[in-house]
Amino acid sequence: MLYEQIVRRILFSMDPEDAHLRTMRMLGAASPALSVLSPLFSFDDPMLRTTAFGLQFPNPVGLAAGLDKHAEAVTAWPRFGAGFVEIGTVTPQPQDGNPRPRLFRLIEDSALINRMGFNSAGADAVAQHLKAAGSTNAPVGINVGKNRDTPNESAADDYRRAITILKPYGGYFVLNVSSPNTAGLRDLERPAAIHHLVDVAVTAALGTPVLVKLSPDLADTEMDESVDAIVAAGAAGIIATNTTTARDGLRSPGSAESGGLSGAPLRHRATEVCRRIYRRTAGRIPIIGVGGIGSAEDAYERVRAGATLVQVYTSLIYEGPGLFRRINRGLLKLLERDRLVRIADAIGRDA
């Protein structure tokens, strides 16, 4: 209530990107003091503890990449109840991204459009942020991408370089090949290209799990071929999905802005993709479900569609930091309703 009545009103009175930048700086500066709030927000229940790609998660609800791009507030999120944190996208060299304005609220649709374009402090700076942060009490994933000026033929070198620099700090790495805001990037989702990228990244990661984040805009047959290549190359997991360029059914002013759409309108397609990947892989590879998750029911639907873990971003902007705890508490009730002992028992039940 405090967030909705006061904090959100203040933030929504600002330009979206200015509000974002100020929030990250504030959380970074206040993170040590937030430890006193941890008992109110944190969530660690045996029914929700999750194991995936060799890591232990206190609960399955994490922060998606795109919010804490530079790891400025990485220790704050577990104190708000996040079961894990994914930072980035991080590029090897610093870059500004696309011109502003590049972030738009679609309030009537509980959605966002962004065309940030991998604005990044660069791998060296992010490594220093992570080093200074120290322990986070929850796994930290690092989402990496190529610099805009790097041609796709040399993209593997960028992913390798970013992973090599950040290797000491990542619980897992994510290859972002599916943002719609860097020209030509999605060509790297094609089977031969993604197989090569995963192979290079796995070698560079030296045992740290490597995941791939896929687009919801792939046709079903393209999705199947890319998933097969990802698994064959040795990836530890798949994130489904990134933002979409689709604009079906939107009501908000500004919905025609170019960029990737996230939030509630993406929920149905992201769930479909999650279910398809789970079926294609016969549940052999963990999936992180993201896109339009704003409630315990949304998260549970995604788990039952095949997700081992879920992530939130856009709904956090609209609902505030209490969202992690609300979703986790709701998941416990849904498990009890269905007479399931642990969250892992629900994975893929509707797939």
N, C-alpha and C positions, 0 to 999 in steps of 0.2 A: 504493500500500500504506500509506504514512504517513497519507494522508487516511482510508482505510477503517478502519485499526486504531486511530488515535488521534483525529484531528480530528473525524471524523463521530460517534464515540462521545460526545465532549464536547458537540458541537452537539445531538445527538439526546437528550441528557439534559436539555436545556432546553425550555421552551415554544417551539414553532416560530417564532412571531413575534419573541420575544426573541432567539433565535438569529440570525434574519435581521437584525434591527437591529444587533446587536453585530458581525456579520460585515461589514455595509456600513461601519460606522464604522471598524472595524479596517483594512479594505482601503483606505478613503479615506485614513486616516492613514499607512498603510504603503506607499502606491502608489509614491512616489519610490524607496524602498528596493527595491521589487520589480523595478526595472530590472536588477538584478544577476542575477535569475532568468530574465530574458527569453530568453537563449540556450537555456535548457532547455525552454521552453514554446512560444516563438513559432514560427510556421510560415508560410513564404512560398516556395512552389514554383511554377515557371512553369506546370506542369500544372493547378494549382488556382486560379491567378489568374482573377478573374471580373470582367466588366463588366456593369453593370445600371443602368438609368435614368440613364446618363451618369456613373456613379461607378465608381471602380476599387477592387476588393476583393482584398487579398492572399491570401485563401482564402475559401471560401463558407460557413464555419461561424461564425455569430454568436450573440450573447447576445440572447435574447428579452426583450421588455418585461415588467415586473412584478417583476424582481429588483432592479435598480438604479433604483428609481422616481424618486429625487430627484437623480440624477447625482452621488451621493456618491463613487463609486469608478470613475468613467467611464474614467480613464486606466489602471486596473489590468487591465481585461479584455484589451486587446490584448497586454499583457505575459504573459498566460496563454495566448496563441495565438488569441484570437478575431479573426476576419476583419472583424468590425464589431460595433457595440454599439447596442442600442436601449434608450433610457431611457424612463421613464414607467410608467403613464399620468400625464400632467401636466394639471391643470385650471387654468383662468385664475386663479381665486381659491383660496387655501388651503382645504382641508377635511379633516376627521378621518376620513371614511369610516365604515364600519359599526362597531357595538360589538364589542369583543373578548369571547370568542375568535373568530377569523375566519380562521385558517389551521390546517390539519390534515394530518398525515402519514398516508398509507395505505401503510405499509411493505410489507405482504404483496403489494401491487399495484404497487409502485414508482411511486406516484402522490401527488398532493396535492389537497386541496380548499381553495379559498379563497373567501371572501366579503368581500374587503377593502373594496370599494365606493369605488374611486378615492380612497384616502387620498393626499393630495398636499400638498407644501409650497407649491404655487402656482407659476405661470409666472415671476413675478419672481425668486423665490428660486432656482428651477432655473436661470434664466438666469445668475444670479450664480455658481452652482456651475460651470456650463459655462465661463463667462468665466475663472474662476480656474484651471480645469483646463488650459486652453490646448490645444495640439495633442495628439491621441490616436494618431496614426499608423494610424488605421483610421477608416472612415466612422462617423458617429454619427447614428442615426435618433432622432427624437423622437416618441413616441406621445402624442397629445393626446385629451382628452375633455371633456365638458361637466360643469359643476358639478351636483350632485344636485338643487339647488333651481331650476335653470333649466328651464323647460318646453320640451318638444321644439319648440314653435313658435319659440322663440328660440335653439335650440341652435346654429344657424349662427353667431350672434354670439359664442358662447363659443369655438368652434373658430377663428374668425377672430382673436379677441383673443389666444388662446394662441399661434397661429402668428406673429402680428405681433410679440409680445414675444420669441419664441424664434428668430425668423428668422435672426439673425446666427450661430447656433450649430448649426443642423441641416443635416446632409447630405441628409436626406430627412425628411418628416413622415408620420405614420400617423394616420388618423382611426379611433379606436376607437369603433365603433358596435355592438359585439357582445359586450361583457362582460355576463354574466347577473346581475351584482351591483348594478346601478343600475336601479331600476324604470323600465320603459318605454324603456330605451335601445335595445333591439333593434328597436323600431319604426322607428328611423332607417335600418335596412337596407333598408326597402321602396324600390322603384325611384324613385318621385318624390322621396322624402326624401333618399335618398343621392345622387341626381343633383344636387340643389340644394346639398347639403353639399360635394360635391366641387368643384362650380363655384365656390362661395365660397372654399373652401380654396386652390384653384389660383390664384385671383386674389390672395389674401393672401400666398401663398408666393413670388410674384414670380420664378418660374423654378425654385425648389427643388422637387424631385419630391414628389408627394403620392400616398400609397398608402392603401388601405382594408383594415382587418382584419375578416374575415368570421367568422361563427359556423359551427360544424360541425352545428348543429341545424336549419339551414334545410332545408326540403324541396327536392328536386332542382329542381322547376320554379321555386320561389322563388329558389333559388341562381342559376339561369340568368338570371332577370329582373333580379336585383340586379347580377350581373356585367355584363350588357349596359348597364345604366344607368351603372355605374362607368366602363366604357370610354368610353361616349359622352360623359361629362362631362369626360374628359381626364385621368383618373388615370394615374399612371406605373406602377403595379403593384398587386398584391393580396397580402395575407398570409392564408394558409390554414393553420391556423385558430386561433381563440380557444379558450377552455375550453368544456366541454360540461356540460349538466345531466343527461345520461344516466348511469345507474349500472349498466349491464348487466355481469354477471359478476364483480363485485367481491367480495373475500374479507375485506378488512380491517375491524376494528372502527372505527366512526366513518364508514363509507361512506355512511350515511344523512344526514350533515350536509348542509345546504343550501349552495349555492355552485357555483362552476365547478370541474370535475374536469380535471386536467392529468396528463400522464405517460403511461406505457406503455399503459393502456387506451384512450387516444385515438388511438393510432398508425394503426390500420386505417381509421377514419373520416376522419382528417385526410389520409391518403394518397388515399382515394377522392375527397375534395373537391378536392384538388390536381389529380388527373387530370381531373376533370370540368371544372374551370376552364380547364385547359390546352387541352382539346378544344374548349370553348366559344369560346375566344379564338383558336384555331388557333395558339397559341404566340406571339401578337403582343405580349403584355404579360407582363413578368417576374412570377413568383410567388415569394414567400418561403414555404417550407414549414416549419411548426412544429406540434408536437404529437406527443409520444411518441417523439421521436428520441433514442436513447441509445447508438447504436453507429454505426460506419462503414457497416454493412449497412443500418441504418435510414435514414441520410442518403442513401445511394446509391439506395435504393428511392424516396425522395422526389424525388430529382433525375430519375430515370428516369420518374417519374410526371408530371414537368413543372416541378419547382422549379428556379429558377436559383440560389437561395441557400437555406440552411436555418438554423434557430435552435434553441437548447437553453435550457432553464430547469430543469424538474423533475429531469431526469437529472443536471444539474450538482450539485444538492443531494445526490443519492445517490452520485455517482461522483467528485466533486471537480474541481478546476481543470485537472487533466491531461486532462480529457475532450476539450477542443478539439484538442489535439495527437494524441490517440489516434484521433479520428475522421478527422482530416486524413491521418494516416499510412495508415490503413485505406483511405481513398478512393484514394490513390495505388496501392495494391496492386490494388484492384478495377478501376481504369482499365487497369492493365497486364494484368490477367487478360483483360479484354475487348478488349485491343489498341486502346484509345482514346488519343489524343494529349493531350487536355485535358478538363477536367470539362464544358466547354460541349458537347462532342460527345455526352455522355450525356443531356442534357436532353430529356425527353419521349420517350425511346426505347420506353417501355412504355405510352405514352398512346394 
